[in-house]
């Protein structure tokens, strides 16, 4: 910019700004300064003459406009490199569209829109598209090769993940000979998913708007991809599992007027870097034919021996995958010696049917460490910000734009791997020690009892990992009957009695009678809970409660008529209560609300009335339903506890600001209220069961529920402050002292699992089948947690080593491109050499910075007899000392 504040004469201004022709000028005009241009003041510039006058000048365009960072200037049309670089950086970082950026330039030129030049928006779009393309070519070394642009092939224009295994670049020569238990270190972990926000309207055509580099970067080669997809125009992909209905909606996805209904993508699940050739358009939903091609294109060529795929419909997608693969081109097919395994992202897994969860859970999959598979969702959240602008683009322009954004996304992940892996390792080493200690103490406590077979449990887990069709060690084989199940059993018994000639004393059977009573009791409990603070109710809420009371009164009246048939003693008890009220002074007589009126179910009757006045079998019916009611209440409490813990973690990490925080607090309070209401229900139901059958072995299964029993499975009470979170509920970082205090609050030494998580009993002599099942499941999960954290430490150490090897290789790769090719003139040769040297320097500086951050070169996985690069993990002394100090 021109920073001069000196007033200059009209004639001197042109001379002074001869080389500053893009800067804004203001001319004095009868009492104020107004904008003007050097063109209006008579400036003429002969391009290509380094400021010297042209001996044979020719007039240029009358309306020559320059697009610059401070506006549009009248000086055909051009844009400065500074403007193009500014827009390129802004759009990649803030996802600003070209239209919005151009509008900002117009407003910067004249915010009144009185003197804005004729729009050059289309010209700007062409320039920025070509600028992006040339930058992509240059940054991937195509300008350092002879015929580099013409000879560019698939995957030549991508930023590859330096932490993933790449044979010949960052793996040892003997990596294929590692023991079986360490092969997971060299397994490629891939995430696959589709996004239906990145639509594309039917604008232009591929013939009119081809991509400048489609198939050379992140989008797969368009022509063979479309030929493959057209073979399956009416493919039916049927899902029998996923609650997301992904496959069920694949054929019904709205596609009118759309060239693409979305985008499918594959990236490395651990580092969230998009794979080359791993993006493709979806023509009609998330169909197998699309996702097969995209996944295999992202893997080609397959150089590793093991692949793990995380996909939200993996349980269905993997079925017949290898049969479908035979229809793809040969260069995309997986070699026979490559093993594959499948998993479902952790947040998606609970939405699947129970039989699919454990076999595909990343918590139980061996060799994946602490991979959650959800990183692809975070990447989609970033890309969704360009959905509105790319939706209106032609096919080629859209591909070029998204390729540019994918490249920027990958580069930011690339340069931040130092801090990412460092922070993950610090957490993993600490948590691995913690989980291993918990598991060892749990195992020792079980061995002390001598009633369980740990070796048998271990063999069961190993057998299931080899063959998932065998007994699942993470699921209890002992199940309980819910209230509905017991009700159905009782109805079946009634049918058998009726068939055997046992007469019914009423058209409403005893099961329906008790079920009606329990339903009315539950309604009473809910109304009483909602009306417990009448002064806090609004007029609308109070009116709603009154309406619920009226409906309950009608139900209660119907129930009283049935009581005369099944429990005549109830009428006696009601009559006695009314007489007692009549003997009270009028001032003390109280008519209770309907929700507080005694129902007089068999459990509420005195023992003598219950024995002689209740229909035969009625007490047993209620006892069985009460027991099932208790188990249902416990299951709902466990579900709420897990949900509350998960939501608090999400709130602490993601929610900021007064309004969102207040809404989040309201949600947590509602969950707490539901949990408290269920605890009240359980206590009342358990007391009723006790009245019916008295003390017994059932009390080991259904114990008294205290407030301290409402804990998570590992024995920790749910708190708003979670020691595993670095951010507290106020949005600030938790101090080291506070985190240590929270960890100690979890309970060091032996951890006691609350009895609500072991429904079949909290103590035993080893002969209780339900208790043994619950202990086995909890032990198997504790073992899985310990192993996953151990794998995470090993994977992170190996990834750090691979990152530095890749950076060294990439620096040498750029060194080899410094010489250019024969026939280059001196100036071009110097430019080629300088650019390659600069890029090599960047790689070495990243290597140096990462090494400083990681304190010292990490000891690789080495053999005991070899100091070279091998496979046994040795922890860094620096890291070990750090955590010893922490403890």
TIMI-179001 format. One line per 3 residues: number of its first residue (from 1); for each residue x, y, z of C-alpha. Coordinates in steps of 0.5 Angstrom, whole numbers. Each point is the difference from the previous one (the first is absolute). Layout:
NUM> X:Y:Z ~ ...;
// end
This chain:
1> 0:0:0 ~ 2:7:-1 ~ 1:3:7;
4> 2:7:-2 ~ -4:5:4 ~ 4:6:-4;
7> -5:4:-4 ~ 3:0:-7 ~ -1:4:-6;
10> -5:-2:-6 ~ 6:-1:-5 ~ 5:-3:5;
13> -5:-5:2 ~ 0:-4:-6 ~ 8:0:0;
16> 0:-2:7 ~ -5:-6:-1 ~ 3:-2:-6;
19> 2:-7:3 ~ -6:0:5 ~ -6:0:-5;
22> -4:-5:4 ~ -1:5:6 ~ -6:4:2;
25> 1:8:-1 ~ -5:5:2 ~ 0:7:-3;
28> -2:7:3 ~ -6:2:-3 ~ -3:6:3;
31> 0:-1:7 ~ 1:-7:1 ~ 4:-6:-3;
34> -3:-5:-5 ~ 2:-6:-3 ~ 4:0:-7;
37> 4:-4:-4 ~ 7:0:-3 ~ -4:-1:-7;
40> -4:6:1 ~ 6:4:2 ~ 4:-2:-7;
43> 4:-6:2 ~ 2:-4:-5 ~ 5:-7:1;
46> 3:-4:-5 ~ 0:-7:2 ~ 7:-4:0;
49> 4:7:-1 ~ 2:0:7 ~ -2:7:1;
52> 3:3:-6 ~ -4:3:-6 ~ -2:-4:-6;
55> 3:2:-6 ~ -6:-3:-4 ~ -6:1:5;
58> -7:-3:-2 ~ -6:2:4 ~ -3:-6:4;
61> -7:-1:3 ~ -4:6:2 ~ -3:-4:6;
64> 6:-4:3 ~ -1:-2:7 ~ 4:-3:5;
67> -2:-4:5 ~ 4:1:7 ~ -1:-1:7;
70> -2:7:1 ~ -5:0:-5 ~ -2:1:-8;
73> 5:5:-4 ~ -1:3:-7 ~ 7:-1:-2;
76> -7:-15:-12 ~ 1:-2:8 ~ 5:-2:5;
79> 1:-2:7 ~ 6:1:4 ~ 4:-7:3;
82> -1:4:7 ~ -8:0:-1 ~ 0:-8:-2;
85> 4:-2:5 ~ -4:4:5 ~ -6:-3:-2;
88> 3:-7:-1 ~ 2:0:8 ~ -7:3:2;
91> -4:-5:-4 ~ 4:-6:3 ~ 0:3:7;
94> -7:3:1 ~ -4:-3:-6 ~ -2:6:-3;
97> -3:0:-7 ~ 3:4:-6 ~ -6:3:-1;
100> 0:3:7 ~ 7:2:0 ~ -1:4:-7;
103> -6:3:3 ~ 5:2:6 ~ 5:3:-5;
106> -6:4:-3 ~ -2:3:6 ~ 7:2:2;
109> 1:3:-7 ~ -7:4:2 ~ -4:-1:5;
112> -6:4:-3 ~ 1:-4:-7 ~ 0:6:-4;
115> 6:0:-3 ~ 1:-8:0 ~ 3:-3:-7;
118> -3:-4:-4 ~ 0:-7:3 ~ 6:-5:-1;
121> -3:-5:4 ~ 0:-6:-6 ~ 7:3:-1;
124> 2:-1:7 ~ -3:-7:0 ~ 5:-2:-6;
127> 6:3:3 ~ -1:-3:7 ~ -1:-7:-3;
130> 6:0:-4 ~ 4:3:6 ~ -2:-6:4;
133> 1:-5:-5 ~ 7:3:-1 ~ 2:0:7;
136> -2:-7:1 ~ 4:-2:-6 ~ 6:4:3;
139> -1:-2:7 ~ 1:-8:-2 ~ 6:1:-4;
142> -3:0:-7 ~ 4:7:-2 ~ 6:-4:2;
145> -1:-5:-6 ~ 1:0:-7 ~ -7:0:-3;
148> -3:0:7 ~ -7:2:-1 ~ -1:-5:-6;
151> 3:-6:4 ~ -4:1:6 ~ -3:-6:2;
154> -5:-3:6 ~ 2:2:7 ~ 5:5:-3;
157> -3:6:3 ~ -2:-2:7 ~ 3:1:7;
160> 1:-8:3 ~ 0:-1:7 ~ 7:-1:3;
163> -2:-4:6 ~ -4:-6:-4 ~ 5:-6:-2;
166> 3:1:-7 ~ 5:-5:-2 ~ 6:2:-3;
169> -1:7:3 ~ -1:-1:8 ~ 0:-7:1;
172> 6:-4:2 ~ 3:-5:-5 ~ -2:-6:4;
175> -7:2:2 ~ -4:-6:-3 ~ 4:-5:4;
178> -3:3:7 ~ -3:-5:5 ~ -8:0:-1;
181> -1:3:7 ~ 3:7:-3 ~ -3:0:-7;
184> -5:5:2 ~ 6:5:0 ~ 0:0:-7;
187> -7:-1:-2 ~ -4:6:-4 ~ -6:2:4;
190> -5:4:-4 ~ -6:3:1 ~ -6:0:-5;
193> -6:5:0 ~ -5:4:-5 ~ -2:7:1;
196> -7:2:-3 ~ 1:8:1 ~ 5:0:-6;
199> -5:0:-5 ~ 1:2:-7 ~ -6:3:-4;
202> 0:-1:-8 ~ 4:6:-2 ~ 4:0:-6;
205> 3:-7:-2 ~ 6:-4:0 ~ 2:2:-8;
208> -1:7:1 ~ 3:0:7 ~ 5:-5:1;
211> 5:0:6 ~ 7:2:-1 ~ 3:-6:4;
214> -6:-4:2 ~ 3:-7:2 ~ 7:3:1;
217> -2:2:7 ~ -5:-2:5 ~ -6:-2:-5;
220> 0:-6:-3 ~ 1:-1:-7 ~ -7:2:-3;
223> -1:-4:-6 ~ 2:-7:2 ~ -4:2:7;
226> -6:2:-4 ~ 0:-6:-5 ~ 0:-5:6;
229> -6:4:4 ~ -4:-1:-7 ~ 0:-7:1;
232> -4:0:6 ~ -5:5:-2 ~ -6:-4:4;
235> 5:-3:6 ~ -4:-2:6 ~ 4:0:6;
238> -4:-2:6 ~ 2:1:7 ~ -3:-5:6;
241> 4:4:5 ~ 2:7:1 ~ -5:5:3;
244> 3:5:-4 ~ -4:-2:-6 ~ 6:1:-5;
247> -1:-6:-5 ~ -8:1:1 ~ 0:7:-3;
250> 5:-1:-5 ~ -4:-1:-6 ~ -5:5:3;
253> 4:6:1 ~ -3:6:-3 ~ 4:1:-7;
256> -4:4:-4 ~ 4:6:-3 ~ 6:-3:3;
259> 6:-2:-4 ~ 3:-3:7 ~ -4:-1:6;
262> 6:0:4 ~ 8:-2:1 ~ 3:-6:3;
265> 7:0:3 ~ 5:-4:3 ~ 6:2:4;
268> 5:-2:5 ~ -4:-1:7 ~ 5:1:4;
271> 3:7:-3 ~ -6:2:-4 ~ 4:1:-6;
274> -4:-1:-7 ~ 2:-5:-4 ~ 2:1:-7;
277> -5:-2:-5 ~ -5:-1:6 ~ -5:4:-1;
280> -6:-1:-5 ~ -7:3:-2 ~ -6:-4:2;
283> -5:0:-5 ~ -6:-3:4 ~ 1:-1:7;
286> 6:-4:4 ~ 0:-6:-5 ~ 5:-6:0;
289> 2:1:-7 ~ 2:7:2 ~ 3:-1:7;
292> 4:-7:-3 ~ 3:4:-5 ~ 2:6:4;
295> 3:-4:6 ~ 4:-4:-5 ~ 3:6:-4;
298> 2:3:7 ~ 4:-6:1 ~ 3:-2:-7;
301> 5:-2:0 ~ 0:-4:6 ~ 7:-1:3;
304> -1:-2:7 ~ -3:-7:2 ~ -5:2:5;
307> -6:5:-1 ~ -5:2:5 ~ -6:4:-2;
310> -5:4:4 ~ -7:1:-3 ~ -6:2:4;
313> -4:-6:-4 ~ 6:-5:0 ~ -4:-5:2;
316> -4:0:-6 ~ 5:2:-5 ~ 5:-5:1;
319> -5:-6:-2 ~ 2:-2:-7 ~ 5:6:0;
322> 5:-5:-4 ~ -5:-2:-5 ~ -2:7:-2;
325> 8:1:0 ~ 0:-4:-6 ~ -4:4:-4;
328> 5:6:1 ~ 7:1:-5 ~ 6:-4:2;
331> 4:6:2 ~ -5:1:6 ~ -1:-7:3;
334> 3:-2:6 ~ 6:-5:0 ~ -1:-7:3;
337> 5:1:5 ~ -3:6:3 ~ -5:-1:6;
340> -6:4:2 ~ -4:2:6 ~ -6:4:1;
343> -2:5:6 ~ -6:5:1 ~ 2:7:3;
346> -1:0:7 ~ -6:5:0 ~ -3:-4:-5;
349> 0:-7:3 ~ -5:1:5 ~ -5:2:-5;
352> 1:-7:-3 ~ -4:-7:2 ~ 3:-3:6;
355> 3:-6:-4 ~ 4:5:-4 ~ 3:4:5;
358> 5:-4:4 ~ 3:-3:-7 ~ 1:7:-3;
361> 2:4:6 ~ 6:3:0 ~ 1:0:7;
364> 1:-8:0 ~ 3:0:-7 ~ 7:-3:1;
367> 6:5:-3 ~ -4:6:-1 ~ 2:4:6;
370> -4:6:2 ~ -3:1:-7 ~ -7:2:0;
373> -1:1:-7 ~ -4:6:1 ~ 5:5:-3;
376> -3:0:-7 ~ -6:3:3 ~ 4:6:3;
379> 3:0:-7 ~ -7:1:-3 ~ -2:5:4;
382> 6:4:-2 ~ -2:-1:-8 ~ -7:1:1;
385> 1:8:1 ~ 2:0:-8 ~ -7:-4:-1;
388> -4:6:-2 ~ 5:3:-5 ~ 2:-7:-3;
391> -7:-2:-1 ~ -1:5:-6 ~ 7:-1:-4;
394> 1:-4:-6 ~ 3:-7:1 ~ 7:2:-2;
397> 0:6:4 ~ -3:-4:6 ~ 5:-5:0;
400> 6:5:-1 ~ -3:4:6 ~ -1:-6:5;
403> 7:-3:-2 ~ 3:7:2 ~ -4:-1:7;
406> 2:-7:1 ~ 7:2:-1 ~ 0:5:5;
409> -3:-4:5 ~ 6:-5:-1 ~ 5:5:0;
412> -2:3:7 ~ -1:-7:3 ~ 7:-2:-3;
415> 4:6:3 ~ -4:-1:7 ~ 2:-7:1;
418> 5:2:4 ~ -4:2:6 ~ -6:-5:-2;
421> 4:-6:1 ~ 4:3:6 ~ -6:2:4;
424> -3:-7:-2 ~ 6:-3:3 ~ 0:3:6;
427> -7:-2:2 ~ 1:-7:-3 ~ 6:-1:5;
430> -4:2:6 ~ -6:-3:-2 ~ 3:-7:-2;
433> 3:0:7 ~ -6:2:4 ~ -4:-5:-4;
436> 5:-6:1 ~ 0:1:7 ~ -8:0:0;
439> 0:-6:-4 ~ 6:-4:4 ~ -4:2:7;
442> -7:-3:-3 ~ 4:-6:-2 ~ 3:-1:7;
445> -6:1:4 ~ -4:-5:-5 ~ 6:-5:1;
448> 0:1:8 ~ -7:-3:0 ~ 2:-6:-4;
451> -7:-1:-3 ~ 1:2:-7 ~ 5:-2:-5;
454> 4:6:-3 ~ 3:-5:-5 ~ -6:-3:-3;
457> -3:7:-1 ~ 6:2:-4 ~ 0:-6:-4;
460> -7:2:-1 ~ 2:7:-3 ~ 5:-2:-4;
463> -4:-5:-3 ~ -6:5:-2 ~ 6:5:-3;
466> 2:-6:-5 ~ -8:-2:-1 ~ -5:5:2;
469> -5:-5:-1 ~ 2:-3:6 ~ -3:2:7;
472> 1:8:1 ~ 4:1:6 ~ -3:7:1;
475> -7:-1:0 ~ -3:-4:6 ~ -4:-7:-1;
478> -4:1:6 ~ -6:5:-2 ~ -6:3:4;
481> -7:0:-2 ~ -3:7:-1 ~ -7:2:3;
484> -3:-1:-7 ~ 3:-7:0 ~ -2:-2:6;
487> -7:3:-1 ~ 0:-5:-7 ~ 2:-6:4;
490> -6:1:5 ~ -5:1:-6 ~ 2:-6:-3;
493> -1:-4:7 ~ -7:3:0 ~ -1:-3:-7;
496> 2:-7:3 ~ -4:1:6 ~ -6:2:-4;
499> 1:-6:-5 ~ 0:-5:6 ~ -6:2:2;
502> 1:5:6 ~ -5:5:0 ~ 1:8:-1;
505> -4:4:5 ~ 1:6:-4 ~ 1:2:-7;
508> 6:4:2 ~ 5:-5:2 ~ 4:0:6;
511> 7:2:-4 ~ -4:6:-3 ~ -3:2:7;
514> 7:0:3 ~ 3:3:-6 ~ -5:6:0;
517> 2:1:8 ~ 7:1:-2 ~ -1:5:-6;
520> -5:4:5 ~ 6:0:5 ~ 5:2:-5;
523> -5:6:-2 ~ -1:2:7 ~ 8:0:1;
526> 1:4:-6 ~ -6:5:2 ~ 3:1:7;
529> 7:1:-3 ~ -2:5:-5 ~ -4:4:5;
532> 5:-1:6 ~ 1:8:0 ~ -7:3:-2;
535> 3:7:1 ~ 5:-1:-6 ~ -6:-2:-5;
538> -2:5:-5 ~ -8:1:-1 ~ 1:-5:-7;
541> 4:-5:4 ~ -5:0:6 ~ -6:-1:-5;
544> 3:-6:-3 ~ 1:-3:7 ~ -7:1:1;
547> -2:-4:-6 ~ 5:-5:1 ~ -4:-1:7;
550> -7:0:-3 ~ 3:-6:-5 ~ 3:-4:6;
553> -7:1:4 ~ -4:-4:-5 ~ 6:-5:-1;
556> -1:-1:8 ~ -7:0:0 ~ 0:-6:-5;
559> 6:-4:4 ~ -5:1:6 ~ -5:-4:-3;
562> 5:-6:-2 ~ 2:0:8 ~ -7:-2:2;
565> 1:-6:-4 ~ 8:-2:1 ~ 1:4:7;
568> -6:1:4 ~ 4:2:6 ~ 2:6:-4;
571> -7:3:1 ~ 0:-2:7 ~ 7:4:1;
574> -3:6:-4 ~ -6:0:4 ~ 4:0:7;
577> 4:6:-3 ~ -6:4:-1 ~ -3:-1:6;
580> 7:2:4 ~ -1:6:-4 ~ -7:1:2;
583> 2:0:8 ~ 5:5:-1 ~ -2:8:1;
586> -2:3:-6 ~ 6:5:0 ~ 5:-6:-1;
589> -4:-4:-5 ~ 4:-1:-6 ~ -2:-2:-7;
592> 7:-3:-3 ~ 1:2:-7 ~ -1:-6:-5;
595> 7:-2:-1 ~ 1:-1:8 ~ -6:-4:1;
598> 2:-7:2 ~ -2:-6:-5 ~ 0:-6:4;
601> 4:-5:-4 ~ 1:-6:3 ~ 7:2:2;
604> -3:6:4 ~ -6:-5:4 ~ 2:-2:7;
607> 2:-7:0 ~ -6:-3:2 ~ -5:3:-5;
610> 6:-2:-5 ~ -1:-7:2 ~ -7:-1:0;
613> -3:5:-4 ~ 4:0:-7 ~ -2:-4:-6;
616> 5:-6:0 ~ 6:1:-3 ~ 0:8:0;
619> 5:1:5 ~ 5:-4:-5 ~ -2:4:-6;
622> 2:6:3 ~ 6:-2:3 ~ 3:-3:-7;
625> -2:7:-3 ~ 3:4:6 ~ 6:-4:-1;
628> 0:2:-7 ~ -2:7:1 ~ 7:1:5;
631> 4:-3:-6 ~ -3:5:-5 ~ 1:6:5;
634> 8:-2:1 ~ 1:-1:-8 ~ -3:7:-1;
637> 4:3:5 ~ 6:-3:-3 ~ -1:3:-6;
640> -1:7:2 ~ 6:-1:4 ~ 4:-1:-6;
643> -4:5:-4 ~ 1:5:5 ~ 8:-1:1;
646> 1:0:-8 ~ -4:7:0 ~ 4:3:5;
649> 6:-2:-4 ~ -3:3:-6 ~ -2:6:4;
652> 7:1:3 ~ 4:0:-7 ~ -5:3:-5;
655> -5:5:3 ~ 2:7:2 ~ -4:6:1;
658> -5:2:5 ~ -7:-2:-4 ~ 3:-7:-2;
661> 3:-1:7 ~ -7:1:3 ~ -3:-4:-5;
664> 5:-6:1 ~ -1:1:8 ~ -8:-1:-1;
667> 1:-6:-4 ~ 5:-3:5 ~ -6:2:6;
670> -5:-4:-4 ~ 4:-6:0 ~ 2:1:7;
673> -8:0:1 ~ -2:-6:-4 ~ 6:-4:4;
676> -3:3:7 ~ -7:-2:-2 ~ 2:-7:-2;
679> 4:-1:6 ~ -7:2:4 ~ -3:-5:-4;
682> 5:-6:1 ~ 0:1:8 ~ -8:0:0;
685> 0:-6:-5 ~ 5:-4:4 ~ -4:2:7;
688> -6:-3:-3 ~ 4:-6:-2 ~ 2:-1:7;
691> -7:1:3 ~ -2:-6:-5 ~ 5:-5:1;
694> 4:2:6 ~ 8:0:0 ~ 4:-6:-4;
697> 5:-1:-5 ~ -3:5:-5 ~ 3:6:5;
700> 7:-2:-3 ~ -3:2:-7 ~ -4:6:2;
703> 3:3:5 ~ -2:7:4 ~ 2:6:-5;
706> 4:5:3 ~ 2:7:-3 ~ 7:-3:0;
709> -2:-6:-4 ~ -1:5:-6 ~ 7:-1:-3;
712> 3:-1:-7 ~ 3:-8:-1 ~ 7:2:2;
715> -3:2:7 ~ 1:7:-1 ~ -6:5:2;
718> -2:4:-6 ~ 2:7:1 ~ 0:6:-4;
721> 7:1:0 ~ 4:-6:-3 ~ 7:-2:1;
724> 1:-2:-7 ~ -2:7:-3 ~ 5:5:0;
727> -6:5:0 ~ -4:2:6 ~ -8:1:0;
730> 2:8:0 ~ 4:-1:-7 ~ 7:1:3;
733> 5:-5:0 ~ 1:-4:7 ~ 6:1:4;
736> 5:-5:1 ~ -2:0:7 ~ -8:-1:-1;
739> 1:-6:-5 ~ 5:-3:5 ~ -6:1:5;
742> -5:-3:-4 ~ 4:-6:-2 ~ 1:-1:7;
745> -8:1:1 ~ -1:-6:-4 ~ 3:-5:5;
748> 7:-3:0 ~ 1:-7:2 ~ -5:-4:-1;
751> -6:2:-4 ~ -7:-2:2 ~ -5:-1:-6;
754> -7:2:3 ~ -5:-5:0 ~ -5:3:-5;
757> 6:-2:-5 ~ 0:-7:2 ~ -8:-2:1;
760> 1:-7:2 ~ 3:2:6 ~ 6:4:3;
763> 3:-6:4 ~ 0:-8:0 ~ 4:-6:0;
766> 1:-2:-7 ~ -6:-4:-1 ~ -5:6:-2;
769> 0:-1:-7 ~ -3:7:-1 ~ 6:3:4;
772> 5:-3:-4 ~ -2:2:-6 ~ -1:7:2;
775> 8:0:3 ~ 2:-4:-7 ~ -3:6:-4;
778> 3:5:4 ~ 7:-3:0 ~ 0:-1:-7;
781> -2:7:-1 ~ 6:2:5 ~ 5:-4:-4;
784> -2:3:-6 ~ 1:7:2 ~ 7:-2:3;
787> 2:-3:-7 ~ -3:6:-4 ~ 4:5:4;
790> 6:-4:-1 ~ -1:-1:-7 ~ -1:8:0;
793> 7:1:3 ~ 3:-5:-5 ~ -3:3:-6;
796> 1:7:2 ~ 8:-1:1 ~ 0:-4:-7;
799> -4:6:-3 ~ 5:5:2 ~ 6:-4:-3;
802> -4:-1:-6 ~ -1:8:-1 ~ 7:2:1;
805> 2:-6:-5 ~ -5:3:-5 ~ 2:7:1;
808> 7:-2:-1 ~ -2:-3:-7 ~ -4:6:-2;
811> 6:4:1 ~ 4:-4:-4 ~ -5:-1:-5;
814> 0:8:-1 ~ 8:0:0 ~ -1:-5:-6;
817> -4:5:-4 ~ 5:6:1 ~ 3:-1:-7;
820> -5:1:-4 ~ 1:-3:-7 ~ 4:2:-6;
823> -2:5:-5 ~ -2:5:6 ~ 3:7:-1;
826> 4:3:6 ~ -6:4:3 ~ -5:-6:0;
829> 5:-5:3 ~ 2:5:6 ~ -8:0:1;
832> -1:-7:0 ~ 6:-1:5 ~ -2:5:5;
835> -7:-3:0 ~ 2:-7:1 ~ 5:2:5;
838> -5:4:4 ~ -5:-6:0 ~ 6:-4:3;
841> 2:5:5 ~ -8:0:2 ~ 0:-8:1;
844> 7:0:4 ~ -3:6:5 ~ -6:-4:1;
847> 4:-6:2 ~ 5:4:5 ~ -6:4:3;
850> -4:-7:1 ~ 6:-3:3 ~ 1:6:5;
853> -7:-1:2 ~ 1:-7:1 ~ 6:1:4;
856> 5:-5:-3 ~ 0:-5:-6 ~ -5:-5:3;
859> 3:-7:0 ~ -3:-4:-5 ~ -3:-7:0;
862> 6:-4:0 ~ 2:-7:1 ~ 4:-2:6;
865> 6:-2:-4 ~ 0:6:-5 ~ 1:7:1;
868> -3:2:-6 ~ -8:1:-2 ~ -4:-6:2;
871> -6:-2:4 ~ 1:0:8 ~ -3:6:3;
874> 4:4:5 ~ -3:6:4 ~ 5:6:0;
877> 3:2:6 ~ -2:7:0 ~ -7:-2:-1;
880> 0:-5:6 ~ 4:5:5 ~ -6:5:-2;
883> -5:-5:2 ~ 3:-2:6 ~ 1:7:3;
886> -8:1:-2 ~ -1:-6:5;
// end
